[in-house]
Amino acid sequence: MKRGLIAATGVVAMLVSVAACGSSDSDKGSADGGSKDKSLTVWFMDGSNPPGWSKAVQAEFEQKTGAKLNIQVQKWDGIQQKLTTALSESSPPDVVEVGNTQTPSYAQTGGLAQLDDLKKEIGGDWTESLNKPAVFEGKQYAAPWYAASRVVIYNKKIWADAGIKDTPKTRDEFFKDLEAIQQKGDAEPLYLPGQNWYFFDGLTIGTGADLVKKDGKKYVSNLGDPKVAKAMETYKKYQSFSKAPKDKDEATPQQADVFAKGRTGAFIGMGWEAATAIKANPEIEKEIGYFTIPGETADKPEGVFLGGSNLAISEGSKKKDLAKEFLKIALSDKNEGALAKEVGSIPNKDALLSSLKGQPAAEAAAPAAKTGGTTPLIPEWANVENAPNPIKAYMTAVLGGKSPEEAAKQVEGDMNKRLAQKQ
């Protein structure tokens, strides 16, 4: 996911960065790194490869292949241009971490190697919702590594004081609980600013809506779709329980800081945001609980935006076979499970979700992973999210009294202009 999305998903804030390790010597051997001094260069993003996992994966790789693993940690700021440049050079990094929503852009430019054979070998049971962003125009260009999504973070004392005994299993039950807190009158039921765009994206995923549609050979806005309107009406009902500004997002002010004051029943955010609230007010730690965002029915959670990262092999790498060996090790059930245990990220297989046991925020996020999704997986989408994001303007317009149809017409010109821009 690109840098702007990291702030929304928060995975990086959960993870602990690790310094580059291994050899930086160049490999002058054959395409599979057959020289005595062979090495493999891997680019991880700052915060994505925690120390325990990295040490174990490096040791296993080096023991199995006899090659040195040269891990280079990159900063998120400016990474898109840096990686684009690196992938176009004659000696690119062999393996790269790529944000899941960025993968189509790099695949379109020819920078990533196709991994259909790897998918057949080790990816038969990858979770479809996590693997979908690794596929572009029907071809596998990356492998799903990890994901994260939003949950409901709530104040157990406020809920208990309102007479609520159990966490809700459906959206209507959630609304009833918020109404009970509202009637009690001692706290704001829900803190939800008008432009929490990634929560809204999850609601559109839940209704089966597409935010863009094909018009000939180009993509255009689909905000006028009744399914998008339905998602926005649901958002509007949630927002009616909040005093948060309708023209700000969850970072202005930081919603965790608002929750930390102890006068808010709940907010919808990343699990790591609870730590932010605890840092602001350590006394609130004992009152914090988590639950999955409930959907329309008890058997299916609400749609959520799945932010995360894929691992890919550079098309220009001269060591593709060695790179595939690294991916087999890094993405093995053992190491995927270990990553989930160390940092609470969602692993790439449903069968590995048990690795999250004992981590309440991650356990709350896990049920929605299978039915979650992303923003539109097209290279042009990055332009839409650049500030000022027209979808945020759409949301504020609806909350301000316009119908979803009127609000869609208000912003579709800007959105279509952005979708027409070249990457």
Summary of the structure (lengths in Angstrom):
residues: 423
radius of gyration: 22.0
end to end distance: 16.0
largest distance: 72.8
contacts: 1501
relative contact order: 0.18
helix: 45%
strand: 16%
